[in-house]
Amino acid sequence: MNLNRLNRSTHRWASIVIAIPFLVIVVTGILLLLKKEVEYIQPASAKGAFSQPSISFDEVLAIAKTVKKAEIDSWQAIDRLDVRPSKGIIKIRAKSHWEIQIDATTGEVLKTAFRRSDIIEQLHDASYWQDKANLWFTLPISIALVLISITGIVLFFLPYYRRNQNRKRLGKMS
């Protein structure tokens, strides 16, 4: 098998193997780029009354438990707290992908919304299926993408190279 056929075959089969995973990565990447602009993807941040947080962690948990949709019954149901002093809010991110935004001073619930950006991010880096998927799934796809790029560049420039070589050869004959 000559180099040209091997190059074309490698390019074709590597393209087929990574097409769907690559499309998932590209589409989810586009959605993540738009997450601040589209509230359906990620809830916009509310604004609290004051910038100085003054409620306790016990109060934060008690307030979170009042939002039934979030399914919070203990600290184990909370993924993280995001304290935003400049906005005067505390974002409570539940493991159920619900976000509760509360006033950091009064404890008033300002906004409750489902947070889709976390799921999209997990699909993007393949951690949706397994935590280490970025090593056994995303890394090989990235390597295949580099391979396809290199073989694609060769496929693009090879006809120009050959045409140039033929012209040189014909020029020497005349």
C-alpha positions as CSV (number, residue, x, y, z in Angstrom):
1,M,0.0,0.0,0.0
2,N,1.5,3.3,-1.0
3,L,1.6,6.4,1.3
4,N,-1.3,8.2,-0.5
5,R,-3.7,5.2,0.0
6,L,-2.6,4.8,3.6
7,N,-3.1,8.5,4.2
8,R,-6.6,8.5,2.7
9,S,-7.6,5.3,4.5
10,T,-6.4,6.7,7.9
11,H,-8.2,10.0,7.3
12,R,-11.5,8.3,6.3
13,W,-11.6,5.7,9.1
14,A,-10.4,8.2,11.8
15,S,-13.1,10.6,10.6
16,I,-15.9,8.1,10.9
17,V,-14.7,7.0,14.4
18,I,-14.7,10.5,15.9
19,A,-17.6,12.2,14.0
20,I,-20.3,11.7,16.5
21,P,-18.2,12.4,19.7
22,F,-16.7,15.4,18.0
23,L,-20.2,16.7,17.1
24,V,-21.2,16.3,20.8
25,I,-18.2,18.2,21.9
26,V,-18.7,21.0,19.3
27,V,-22.5,21.4,20.0
28,T,-22.1,21.4,23.8
29,G,-19.2,23.8,23.4
30,I,-21.4,26.2,21.5
31,L,-24.1,25.9,24.2
32,L,-21.5,26.6,26.9
33,L,-20.4,29.7,25.1
34,L,-24.0,31.0,25.2
35,K,-24.8,30.0,28.8
36,K,-24.5,33.6,30.1
37,E,-26.7,34.9,27.4
38,V,-29.4,32.2,27.5
39,E,-31.2,31.9,30.8
40,Y,-32.6,28.5,29.8
41,I,-29.0,27.1,30.0
42,Q,-27.9,28.9,33.2
43,P,-30.0,31.1,35.4
44,A,-28.9,34.7,35.5
45,S,-27.7,36.0,38.8
46,A,-30.1,38.0,40.9
47,K,-29.1,41.0,43.0
48,G,-29.3,41.0,46.8
49,A,-30.1,44.0,49.1
50,F,-26.5,44.4,50.6
51,S,-23.1,43.2,49.6
52,Q,-22.1,42.0,53.1
53,P,-23.2,38.4,53.7
54,S,-24.6,38.0,57.2
55,I,-26.6,34.7,57.3
56,S,-25.1,31.5,58.8
57,F,-24.5,28.2,57.1
58,D,-27.3,26.7,59.3
59,E,-29.7,29.4,57.9
60,V,-28.5,28.7,54.3
61,L,-29.3,25.0,54.8
62,A,-32.7,25.7,56.4
63,I,-33.6,28.1,53.5
64,A,-32.5,25.5,50.9
65,K,-34.7,22.8,52.5
66,T,-37.8,25.0,51.9
67,V,-37.4,24.7,48.1
68,K,-38.9,21.3,47.5
69,K,-37.9,21.2,43.8
70,A,-34.2,21.2,44.8
71,E,-34.6,18.0,46.9
72,I,-32.3,19.3,49.6
73,D,-32.6,17.6,53.0
74,S,-29.0,17.8,54.2
75,W,-25.6,19.2,53.3
76,Q,-25.0,15.9,51.3
77,A,-27.6,17.1,48.8
78,I,-25.7,20.3,48.1
79,D,-23.0,20.3,45.4
80,R,-21.6,23.7,46.3
81,L,-22.2,27.2,47.6
82,D,-21.3,30.2,45.5
83,V,-21.0,33.3,47.6
84,R,-21.1,36.5,45.5
85,P,-20.5,39.5,47.9
86,S,-20.5,42.0,45.1
87,K,-24.1,40.9,44.2
88,G,-25.2,40.3,47.7
89,I,-26.3,36.7,47.0
90,I,-25.4,33.1,47.8
91,K,-26.1,30.5,45.1
92,I,-26.9,27.1,46.4
93,R,-26.2,24.5,43.8
94,A,-28.0,21.2,44.5
95,K,-26.8,17.8,43.3
96,S,-30.2,17.6,41.6
97,H,-29.0,20.4,39.3
98,W,-31.3,23.0,40.8
99,E,-29.9,26.4,41.8
100,I,-31.4,28.5,44.6
101,Q,-30.2,32.1,44.8
102,I,-30.8,33.7,48.2
103,D,-30.1,37.2,49.5
104,A,-26.9,37.0,51.5
105,T,-28.2,39.3,54.2
106,T,-32.0,38.7,54.5
107,G,-32.1,35.0,53.4
108,E,-34.9,35.7,51.0
109,V,-35.1,33.3,48.1
110,L,-34.5,35.5,45.0
111,K,-34.6,32.9,42.3
112,T,-35.0,29.1,41.8
113,A,-34.1,27.5,38.5
114,F,-32.9,24.3,36.9
115,R,-29.3,24.6,35.9
116,R,-28.7,22.9,32.6
117,S,-25.2,24.2,32.0
118,D,-23.8,21.6,34.5
119,I,-25.3,18.8,32.5
120,I,-24.1,20.3,29.2
121,E,-20.6,20.7,30.7
122,Q,-20.6,17.0,31.8
123,L,-21.6,16.0,28.3
124,H,-18.9,18.2,26.8
125,D,-16.0,16.7,28.8
126,A,-17.6,13.2,28.9
127,S,-17.7,13.1,32.7
128,Y,-21.5,12.6,32.4
129,W,-20.8,8.9,31.8
130,Q,-17.8,8.5,34.1
131,D,-15.5,10.9,36.0
132,K,-12.3,9.7,34.3
133,A,-13.9,9.6,30.8
134,N,-11.8,12.6,29.8
135,L,-8.8,10.3,29.8
136,W,-10.1,7.2,28.1
137,F,-12.6,8.9,25.8
138,T,-11.9,12.6,25.2
139,L,-8.1,12.1,25.0
140,P,-8.2,9.5,22.2
141,I,-10.7,11.6,20.3
142,S,-8.4,14.6,20.6
143,I,-5.4,12.5,19.3
144,A,-7.6,11.2,16.4
145,L,-8.6,14.8,15.6
146,V,-4.9,15.8,15.4
147,L,-4.3,12.8,13.1
148,I,-7.2,13.8,10.9
149,S,-6.0,17.3,10.7
150,I,-2.5,16.2,9.7
151,T,-3.8,13.7,7.1
152,G,-6.2,16.4,5.8
153,I,-3.5,18.9,5.3
154,V,-1.4,16.2,3.4
155,L,-4.4,15.3,1.3
156,F,-5.0,19.0,0.5
157,F,-1.4,19.9,-0.5
158,L,-0.4,16.5,-2.1
159,P,-1.9,17.3,-5.5
160,Y,-0.2,20.7,-5.6
161,Y,3.1,19.1,-4.7
162,R,2.7,16.4,-7.4
163,R,1.7,19.0,-10.0
164,N,4.8,21.0,-9.1
165,Q,7.0,17.9,-9.4
166,N,5.5,17.0,-12.7
167,R,6.2,20.5,-14.1
168,K,9.8,20.3,-12.9
169,R,10.2,16.9,-14.5
170,L,8.6,18.1,-17.8
171,G,10.8,21.3,-17.8
172,K,14.0,19.2,-17.6
173,M,12.9,17.0,-20.6
174,S,12.4,19.9,-22.9
